[in-house]
Amino acid sequence: MKTPPPEATKTVYPILRQIVNLIPPNIFHAAASATKDLSRVFTPWSHAVALIYQQLTKTESLNGVCDAARVHASQWQELRGAVPPRRNTFSNANQHRDPAMMESLYWAMKDYLGGLCPEFVRIKNPSVLARFRKRHIHLLDSSTIQLVLNSIDWARHRARKAAAKLHMNYMLGNLLPSFAIVEDAGHHDSARAEAATANLGDGDILVADRAYTDFGFLNALALRHVFFVVREKTNLVMEVVETLQDPVEYDGVSRGTQILKDEIVRPSRKGTAGKYTAGDGTLRRVTAMIEVRGQMRQMVFFTNNLEWSAKTVAELYRARWAVELFFKELKQTCQLHDFVGYSENAVKWQIWTGLLVHLLLRFLKFLAKWKLSFSRLAGVVRASVWVRRSVVQILEMYGTAGGWKSDAPKPKPLYLQGFLPFTMSPVG
């Protein structure tokens, strides 16, 4: 007899309520109090719940959120007294409320979840970089988020384009942000480099793309005893002071990381000479062939560490792709394509809520020991926000392609009338 498939435990709370209940009332109230936003009509909590619902379900409009809240009005009010939003009220809150509340809530929730489950935020570097288990590896990058032309008055990016930018200091050890800035995309990436790396301390490692190869910025890091690995810009002129490894030609066949050059160099162009003064004013330059997405590419890196092997320098830069994957994951699973407001505040509200929802989903992934893709986890949650079953058990039991096991004998296949299986037909 065929055994029925397992089911998650029934609860009185829908999954949406289970997720918003991860946010303790005292932490949320502290964030709202810090921005002096304690409205009694459409409360900050009601506002946050509406935005969290929009991110979880990837709803594309204000009307979509408001209609869903009206259809599920009784269940909506069970979300710790949240009031179903009206379109004009919701739009006005997005435009005039300070998004710093959601920003402070995000960092407070990260600290809270880390205290609740220390393993969730524990630093654990990849095995290839296991030697740095006592060091924090920070990945610095930014991502541009396209906006509609209605936002061009504050977010002009090109002549006829509007965009916001998310600057991120990302921890490789726990795959969580340690610092973030949301602003218009009119600034160069390096403009926020100092602010984004202010939390780095003695012995920490920073890995960044060529956009952050500014010798004044790198000099400040070195003076703070921070190690860095950055990619060389193509227009730099460097003087070779010493050759640490004889040049090697790439054979065009071998795969993996291969070191071609290892040198000590010094900036020699008039505009850059003298900007880097740490130590004796020299940098180490490593040229390597690195396999990226199945293709071999030649890359050149700068570092201020002379003790690491050249291959370690290259592997550190390879690890930088983790922040690229984070941006891709965030944009795939959260609603950062269609914005429900055009003002700066409305866009920041939506981006910070997307980061918060991503954090909560990552925590559910940790609790359920989810082994499949993150986008699939988000899809399971999105399809079941009003289901009254344990969300952790749903993630533990579902999300796999295979069916359930049965003790009953496997039934014989049914063949179309007039046809027999190939193995039963005479051959020859």
C-alpha positions in Angstrom: 0.0 0.0 0.0 1.3 3.4 -1.0 2.3 5.5 2.0 1.0 9.1 2.0 3.5 11.9 1.6 4.7 13.5 4.8 3.1 16.8 5.8 4.3 19.7 8.0 2.7 20.3 11.4 -0.4 22.4 11.3 -0.3 25.7 13.2 -2.7 28.5 13.9 -0.2 31.0 12.3 0.2 31.4 8.5 3.7 31.4 7.2 3.7 35.2 6.8 3.0 35.6 10.5 5.7 33.1 11.4 8.2 35.2 9.4 7.2 38.6 10.7 7.2 37.1 14.3 11.0 36.6 13.9 11.2 40.4 14.5 10.8 41.0 18.3 8.5 43.9 19.2 11.1 45.6 21.4 13.7 45.7 18.6 11.2 47.1 16.1 9.9 49.7 18.6 13.5 50.8 19.3 14.1 51.3 15.6 10.8 53.2 15.2 11.5 55.4 18.3 15.0 56.3 17.0 13.4 58.0 14.0 10.6 59.5 16.1 8.0 57.8 13.9 5.2 56.5 16.2 2.1 57.4 14.2 -1.1 55.8 15.5 -3.1 55.7 12.3 -0.9 53.8 9.8 1.7 52.7 12.2 5.4 52.0 11.3 4.6 48.3 12.0 1.7 48.2 9.6 4.0 50.0 7.0 6.8 47.4 7.6 4.4 44.4 7.3 3.1 45.7 4.0 6.6 46.1 2.6 7.7 42.7 3.9 4.7 41.1 2.2 5.5 42.9 -1.0 9.1 41.5 -1.0 8.1 38.0 0.0 5.5 37.7 -2.8 7.3 40.0 -5.3 4.1 42.1 -5.7 4.7 44.8 -8.4 2.3 47.6 -7.3 0.7 49.4 -4.4 -2.7 48.1 -5.5 -1.4 44.5 -5.4 -0.4 44.8 -1.8 -3.5 46.7 -0.8 -5.8 44.2 -2.6 -4.1 41.2 -0.9 -4.4 42.9 2.5 -8.2 43.4 1.9 -8.8 39.9 0.7 -7.0 38.5 3.8 -8.1 41.3 6.2 -8.7 39.0 9.2 -5.4 37.2 8.8 -3.6 40.5 8.1 -4.8 41.9 11.5 -3.4 38.8 13.2 0.0 40.1 12.2 0.5 41.7 15.6 -2.3 44.2 14.9 -1.1 45.4 11.5 -3.6 47.5 9.7 -4.4 46.7 6.0 -3.0 49.6 4.0 -4.9 51.9 1.7 -3.3 52.9 -1.5 -2.9 56.7 -0.7 -1.8 56.1 2.9 0.8 53.5 1.8 2.1 55.8 -0.9 2.4 58.7 1.5 4.2 56.6 4.1 6.8 55.5 1.5 7.3 59.1 0.4 7.6 60.9 3.7 8.7 58.4 6.3 12.4 58.2 7.0 13.8 54.9 5.6 16.6 55.1 8.3 14.1 53.1 10.5 14.3 50.1 8.2 18.1 50.5 7.9 18.5 50.4 11.7 16.1 47.5 12.0 18.1 45.5 9.5 21.3 45.8 11.5 19.5 45.2 14.8 18.0 42.0 13.4 21.3 40.8 12.2 22.8 41.2 15.7 19.7 39.6 17.2 19.7 36.6 15.0 23.4 36.2 15.5 22.9 36.2 19.3 20.0 33.8 19.0 22.1 31.3 16.8 25.8 32.1 17.0 26.4 29.5 14.3 24.4 31.6 11.8 27.0 34.4 11.8 30.1 32.3 12.7 33.1 33.1 10.5 34.0 30.1 8.4 36.2 30.8 5.3 36.2 28.5 2.3 38.6 25.5 2.5 40.9 26.9 0.0 41.4 29.9 2.3 41.3 27.9 5.6 44.6 29.4 6.7 42.8 32.7 7.3 40.4 31.2 9.9 41.4 33.9 12.4 41.1 36.8 9.9 38.0 38.5 8.6 37.9 38.7 4.8 35.8 41.7 3.5 34.6 41.9 -0.1 33.9 45.4 -1.3 31.6 46.1 -4.3 28.5 47.9 -5.4 25.5 47.1 -7.6 23.4 49.4 -9.7 19.6 49.1 -9.4 17.7 50.5 -12.4 14.8 52.9 -11.8 12.2 54.4 -14.1 12.6 57.9 -15.5 10.1 59.2 -12.9 13.0 59.1 -10.4 15.5 60.9 -12.6 15.2 64.2 -10.7 17.1 62.7 -7.7 18.7 59.6 -9.2 20.2 60.7 -12.6 22.6 58.0 -13.7 23.0 58.7 -17.4 21.5 61.3 -19.8 18.2 59.4 -20.0 18.5 56.8 -17.2 17.8 56.8 -13.5 19.4 54.3 -11.0 20.2 53.8 -7.4 23.4 52.1 -6.1 23.9 49.7 -3.3 27.4 49.8 -1.8 28.3 46.7 0.1 31.0 45.5 2.4 30.4 41.7 2.4 31.8 39.2 4.8 33.2 36.1 3.1 33.2 34.0 6.3 29.4 34.1 7.0 28.2 35.4 3.6 26.4 38.4 5.3 26.8 42.2 4.8 28.8 44.0 7.4 28.1 47.5 6.0 25.9 48.9 3.3 25.0 52.3 1.8 22.0 53.0 -0.5 22.1 56.2 -2.5 21.7 57.5 -6.1 24.1 56.1 -8.7 25.6 59.4 -9.6 28.7 58.7 -7.5 31.7 56.6 -8.5 32.2 53.4 -6.5 35.3 54.6 -4.8 33.5 57.7 -3.4 32.0 55.5 -0.6 35.1 53.2 -0.2 36.3 54.9 3.0 32.9 54.8 4.7 32.3 51.2 3.7 35.6 50.1 5.1 35.6 52.1 8.3 34.9 48.9 10.3 38.0 47.1 9.2 40.6 46.5 11.8 44.3 45.4 12.3 44.9 42.2 10.3 41.7 42.2 8.3 41.7 41.6 4.6 39.9 43.6 1.9 39.3 42.3 -1.6 38.0 44.7 -4.2 37.6 45.2 -7.9 39.6 47.7 -10.0 37.1 50.5 -9.3 38.6 50.8 -5.8 42.3 50.9 -7.0 42.9 54.4 -5.6 46.4 54.7 -4.1 45.3 57.3 -1.5 42.6 54.9 -0.3 45.0 51.9 -0.4 47.6 53.9 1.5 45.1 54.7 4.3 44.3 51.0 4.6 47.9 50.0 4.8 48.6 52.6 7.5 45.7 50.9 9.5 47.5 47.5 9.0 44.7 46.2 6.8 45.8 43.9 4.0 44.2 44.3 0.6 44.0 42.6 -2.8 42.7 44.8 -5.6 42.7 44.4 -9.4 45.0 46.7 -11.4 43.5 49.4 -13.6 44.5 49.2 -17.3 45.9 52.8 -17.5 48.3 52.6 -14.6 52.1 53.1 -15.2 54.2 51.2 -12.7 58.0 51.0 -12.2 59.3 47.4 -11.5 61.6 47.5 -8.5 62.2 43.8 -8.0 61.2 40.5 -9.7 60.1 37.8 -7.3 59.4 35.2 -9.9 60.7 34.8 -13.4 58.0 35.4 -16.0 56.2 32.3 -17.2 54.3 32.0 -20.5 50.8 30.5 -20.4 50.6 27.3 -22.4 47.0 27.9 -23.5 45.9 24.4 -22.3 46.3 24.1 -18.5 43.3 25.0 -16.3 43.0 26.5 -12.8 45.1 29.3 -11.3 48.6 29.8 -12.8 51.0 32.5 -11.8 52.7 34.3 -14.7 54.6 37.1 -12.9 55.3 38.2 -9.3 56.9 41.6 -8.9 57.5 44.5 -6.5 56.4 47.8 -8.2 56.0 51.5 -7.5 53.6 54.0 -9.0 55.6 56.2 -11.4 53.0 58.4 -13.3 52.9 62.0 -12.2 49.4 61.9 -10.9 49.9 58.7 -8.8 53.5 58.9 -7.7 53.8 59.7 -4.0 50.2 58.8 -3.2 51.2 55.5 -1.8 53.7 56.0 1.0 53.1 53.0 3.3 56.2 51.0 4.1 58.7 52.0 1.4 56.1 53.1 -1.0 56.1 49.9 -3.0 53.4 47.3 -3.8 53.4 43.7 -4.9 52.0 43.0 -8.3 50.8 39.4 -9.2 49.9 38.5 -12.8 47.9 35.2 -13.1 45.7 33.2 -15.3 42.4 32.5 -13.5 39.5 30.3 -14.5 36.3 32.3 -14.4 33.0 30.7 -15.5 34.9 28.0 -17.4 37.2 30.4 -19.3 40.8 31.3 -18.6 41.4 35.1 -18.1 44.6 37.0 -17.3 44.3 39.3 -14.3 46.7 41.5 -12.5 46.5 42.2 -8.7 48.0 44.6 -6.2 48.6 43.6 -2.6 50.6 45.0 0.4 51.4 41.6 1.7 54.8 40.1 0.8 54.5 36.9 2.8 51.5 35.2 1.0 52.2 33.0 -1.9 51.3 34.4 -5.3 48.6 31.7 -5.7 47.0 32.8 -2.4 46.7 36.3 -3.7 44.9 35.0 -6.8 42.6 32.8 -4.8 41.7 35.7 -2.5 40.5 37.6 -5.5 38.6 34.6 -6.9 36.7 34.6 -3.6 35.4 38.1 -4.5 32.8 36.5 -6.8 30.8 35.7 -3.6 29.6 39.3 -3.4 28.6 39.2 -7.1 26.5 36.1 -6.3 25.0 37.9 -3.3 23.8 40.8 -5.6 22.4 38.3 -8.1 20.6 36.3 -5.4 19.1 39.5 -3.8 17.8 40.7 -7.2 16.4 37.3 -8.1 14.5 36.6 -4.8 13.4 40.1 -3.7 11.4 42.8 -5.5 14.1 45.2 -6.6 12.9 45.6 -10.3 9.5 47.2 -9.9 9.3 49.9 -7.3 6.1 51.1 -5.7 7.3 54.7 -5.4 9.5 57.1 -7.3 10.9 59.3 -4.5 14.2 58.7 -2.9 12.6 57.7 0.4 10.3 55.2 -1.3 13.2 53.5 -3.2 15.3 53.3 0.0 12.4 51.8 1.9 12.0 49.1 -0.7 15.7 48.3 -0.9 16.3 48.1 2.8 13.2 45.9 3.2 14.5 43.6 0.5 17.7 43.3 2.5 15.8 42.5 5.6 13.6 39.9 3.9 16.7 38.3 2.4 18.2 38.1 5.9 15.1 36.5 7.3 15.0 33.9 4.5 18.7 33.2 5.0 17.9 32.5 8.7 15.1 30.1 7.7 17.5 28.4 5.3 20.0 28.0 8.2 17.3 26.5 10.5 15.9 24.1 7.9 19.4 23.1 6.7 18.2 23.8 3.2 20.6 22.3 0.6 19.0 23.5 -2.7 19.2 26.9 -4.4 18.2 30.0 -2.5 15.8 31.1 -5.2 13.9 27.8 -4.8 13.6 28.4 -1.1 12.2 31.9 -1.8 9.8 30.3 -4.3 8.5 27.8 -1.7 7.9 30.6 0.8 6.3 32.8 -1.8 3.8 30.1 -2.8 2.7 29.4 0.8 2.6 32.7 2.7 -1.0 32.0 3.8 -0.5 28.3 4.6 -1.0 27.4 8.3 1.9 25.0 8.6 5.3 25.2 10.1 7.6 27.0 7.6 10.7 25.3 8.9 9.1 21.8 8.5 7.8 22.7 5.0 11.4 23.6 4.0 12.7 20.4 5.6 10.2 18.2 3.8 9.7 19.8 0.4 11.7 21.4 -2.3 13.0 18.2 -3.8 12.3 16.8 -7.3 11.9 13.1 -6.2 8.7 11.5 -5.0 8.1 9.8 -1.6 9.1 6.2 -1.0 6.5 3.4 -0.9 6.6 -0.3 0.3 4.2 -1.3 -2.4 5.5 -3.1 -5.5 6.1 -0.8 -8.5 3.2 -1.1 -10.9 3.9 -2.3 -14.4 4.0 0.5 -17.0 0.9 1.1 -19.1 1.6 0.9 -22.9 -0.5 2.5 -25.6 -2.9 0.1 -27.2 -1.3 -1.7 -30.1 2.3 -1.1 -28.9 4.5 -3.3 -26.7 7.7 -2.4 -24.9 10.8 -2.6 -27.1 12.4 -5.4 -25.1 9.3 -7.7 -25.8 9.5 -7.2 -29.6 11.5 -9.7 -31.6 14.7 -8.3 -33.1 16.5 -9.7 -36.2 
